[in-house]
Amino acid sequence: MPELPVCPYCAAPLIKAPQRKTKCSSCGQTIHVKRTVENRDKRLMTDAQANAAEVAWSRYHAINQVRQDLSAFGMGDDPMIGLLDLGMGDPHEIEERLLLVASEIAEPPRLRLLALKILAMRRKPTI
């Protein structure tokens, strides 16, 4: 027999598992339904847990974008990207450093121009 879901705030049993954000009928708190980078199964979360999951997903997508951008220069598996996997460093800062390196040493020269274009796009001020 499946377990009844419970509110992540007050542990009150819920009649059915919510499929999207809802309020607990017992305590009135907002219950979020999200996946995490570590566990792709949907689960019930508090506001703080949902915010932490969003931050983790943003970082996950940023790291994947860095890998994709740098793979054109043969740098997709650079050891500095490995630091990101360990939770160290800012993905955008590391990408910028590696793109600067690529703009200096990439062969053929058109790849140097591509690195500079990517850097220019990343540095555009947002209004």
C-alpha beads as a LAMMPS data file, in Angstrom:
LAMMPS data file: protein, C-alpha beads

127 atoms
126 bonds

1 atom types
1 bond types

-500.0 500.0 xlo xhi
-500.0 500.0 ylo yhi
-500.0 500.0 zlo zhi

Masses

1 110.0

Atoms # bond

1 1 1 0.000 0.000 0.000
2 1 1 1.524 3.374 -0.993
3 1 1 2.342 5.861 1.744
4 1 1 0.176 8.936 2.109
5 1 1 2.057 12.099 1.196
6 1 1 2.697 14.539 4.027
7 1 1 3.138 18.293 4.190
8 1 1 6.864 19.160 4.295
9 1 1 6.113 21.877 6.896
10 1 1 3.733 20.339 9.413
11 1 1 3.863 16.653 8.408
12 1 1 0.062 16.552 8.174
13 1 1 -1.112 13.768 5.856
14 1 1 -2.421 14.960 2.496
15 1 1 -5.448 13.326 0.891
16 1 1 -3.600 12.927 -2.412
17 1 1 -0.154 13.790 -3.720
18 1 1 -0.211 17.264 -5.288
19 1 1 0.936 17.484 -8.913
20 1 1 1.755 21.195 -8.735
21 1 1 2.233 23.993 -6.201
22 1 1 -0.562 24.036 -3.632
23 1 1 -1.349 25.113 -0.068
24 1 1 -1.518 22.733 2.851
25 1 1 -5.065 22.526 4.191
26 1 1 -3.676 22.060 7.690
27 1 1 -1.014 24.789 8.085
28 1 1 -1.685 26.968 5.017
29 1 1 1.936 26.920 3.836
30 1 1 2.785 26.640 0.137
31 1 1 3.881 23.165 -0.904
32 1 1 6.071 22.990 -4.006
33 1 1 6.349 19.938 -6.241
34 1 1 9.815 19.830 -7.817
35 1 1 12.651 17.654 -8.987
36 1 1 16.245 18.178 -7.929
37 1 1 19.456 17.789 -9.895
38 1 1 20.447 14.892 -7.624
39 1 1 17.038 13.163 -7.653
40 1 1 14.813 13.492 -10.716
41 1 1 11.735 12.114 -8.917
42 1 1 9.143 14.733 -8.075
43 1 1 8.886 15.456 -4.373
44 1 1 7.147 17.856 -2.024
45 1 1 9.242 20.798 -0.823
46 1 1 9.126 23.862 1.373
47 1 1 9.766 27.344 -0.067
48 1 1 13.415 27.182 1.020
49 1 1 13.928 23.731 -0.503
50 1 1 12.271 24.828 -3.763
51 1 1 14.501 27.910 -3.949
52 1 1 17.591 25.777 -3.336
53 1 1 16.457 23.372 -6.082
54 1 1 16.031 26.283 -8.520
55 1 1 19.533 27.555 -7.734
56 1 1 20.949 24.045 -8.276
57 1 1 19.121 23.701 -11.613
58 1 1 20.388 27.124 -12.741
59 1 1 23.949 26.093 -11.931
60 1 1 23.467 22.724 -13.668
61 1 1 22.253 24.421 -16.867
62 1 1 25.023 27.046 -16.706
63 1 1 27.683 24.316 -16.444
64 1 1 26.173 22.466 -19.406
65 1 1 26.180 25.699 -21.425
66 1 1 29.848 26.251 -20.559
67 1 1 30.669 22.710 -21.716
68 1 1 28.751 23.210 -24.947
69 1 1 30.356 26.591 -25.690
70 1 1 33.874 25.342 -24.994
71 1 1 33.533 22.047 -26.851
72 1 1 33.937 23.989 -30.132
73 1 1 37.485 24.750 -28.966
74 1 1 38.251 21.241 -27.751
75 1 1 38.030 22.493 -24.163
76 1 1 34.749 20.857 -23.119
77 1 1 36.568 18.548 -20.713
78 1 1 39.015 21.113 -19.338
79 1 1 39.992 20.428 -15.698
80 1 1 38.596 23.834 -14.703
81 1 1 35.127 22.623 -15.708
82 1 1 35.693 19.675 -13.388
83 1 1 35.894 22.198 -10.549
84 1 1 32.366 23.299 -11.414
85 1 1 31.160 19.720 -11.082
86 1 1 32.588 19.746 -7.567
87 1 1 30.599 22.893 -6.756
88 1 1 33.599 25.191 -6.910
89 1 1 33.672 28.433 -8.846
90 1 1 31.237 30.484 -10.868
91 1 1 30.390 28.870 -14.226
92 1 1 30.305 32.185 -16.086
93 1 1 33.635 33.327 -14.637
94 1 1 35.377 30.070 -15.547
95 1 1 33.855 30.115 -19.037
96 1 1 35.134 33.655 -19.546
97 1 1 38.649 32.662 -18.484
98 1 1 38.684 29.639 -20.782
99 1 1 37.280 31.656 -23.695
100 1 1 40.054 34.201 -23.191
101 1 1 42.565 31.371 -23.443
102 1 1 40.801 30.071 -26.577
103 1 1 40.873 33.542 -28.130
104 1 1 44.663 33.518 -27.774
105 1 1 45.592 29.967 -28.757
106 1 1 42.738 28.365 -30.713
107 1 1 43.588 26.978 -34.146
108 1 1 42.489 27.697 -36.818
109 1 1 42.317 31.470 -36.327
110 1 1 38.573 31.527 -37.066
111 1 1 38.068 29.745 -33.731
112 1 1 39.839 32.651 -32.010
113 1 1 37.280 34.995 -33.572
114 1 1 34.459 32.713 -32.454
115 1 1 35.790 32.807 -28.877
116 1 1 35.891 36.600 -28.985
117 1 1 32.326 36.748 -30.347
118 1 1 31.063 34.489 -27.577
119 1 1 32.872 36.643 -24.991
120 1 1 31.318 39.792 -26.457
121 1 1 27.834 38.249 -26.303
122 1 1 28.352 37.213 -22.670
123 1 1 29.531 40.701 -21.693
124 1 1 26.626 42.603 -23.250
125 1 1 25.067 44.804 -20.583
126 1 1 21.460 43.986 -19.758
127 1 1 19.028 46.872 -19.686

Bonds

1 1 1 2
2 1 2 3
3 1 3 4
4 1 4 5
5 1 5 6
6 1 6 7
7 1 7 8
8 1 8 9
9 1 9 10
10 1 10 11
11 1 11 12
12 1 12 13
13 1 13 14
14 1 14 15
15 1 15 16
16 1 16 17
17 1 17 18
18 1 18 19
19 1 19 20
20 1 20 21
21 1 21 22
22 1 22 23
23 1 23 24
24 1 24 25
25 1 25 26
26 1 26 27
27 1 27 28
28 1 28 29
29 1 29 30
30 1 30 31
31 1 31 32
32 1 32 33
33 1 33 34
34 1 34 35
35 1 35 36
36 1 36 37
37 1 37 38
38 1 38 39
39 1 39 40
40 1 40 41
41 1 41 42
42 1 42 43
43 1 43 44
44 1 44 45
45 1 45 46
46 1 46 47
47 1 47 48
48 1 48 49
49 1 49 50
50 1 50 51
51 1 51 52
52 1 52 53
53 1 53 54
54 1 54 55
55 1 55 56
56 1 56 57
57 1 57 58
58 1 58 59
59 1 59 60
60 1 60 61
61 1 61 62
62 1 62 63
63 1 63 64
64 1 64 65
65 1 65 66
66 1 66 67
67 1 67 68
68 1 68 69
69 1 69 70
70 1 70 71
71 1 71 72
72 1 72 73
73 1 73 74
74 1 74 75
75 1 75 76
76 1 76 77
77 1 77 78
78 1 78 79
79 1 79 80
80 1 80 81
81 1 81 82
82 1 82 83
83 1 83 84
84 1 84 85
85 1 85 86
86 1 86 87
87 1 87 88
88 1 88 89
89 1 89 90
90 1 90 91
91 1 91 92
92 1 92 93
93 1 93 94
94 1 94 95
95 1 95 96
96 1 96 97
97 1 97 98
98 1 98 99
99 1 99 100
100 1 100 101
101 1 101 102
102 1 102 103
103 1 103 104
104 1 104 105
105 1 105 106
106 1 106 107
107 1 107 108
108 1 108 109
109 1 109 110
110 1 110 111
111 1 111 112
112 1 112 113
113 1 113 114
114 1 114 115
115 1 115 116
116 1 116 117
117 1 117 118
118 1 118 119
119 1 119 120
120 1 120 121
121 1 121 122
122 1 122 123
123 1 123 124
124 1 124 125
125 1 125 126
126 1 126 127
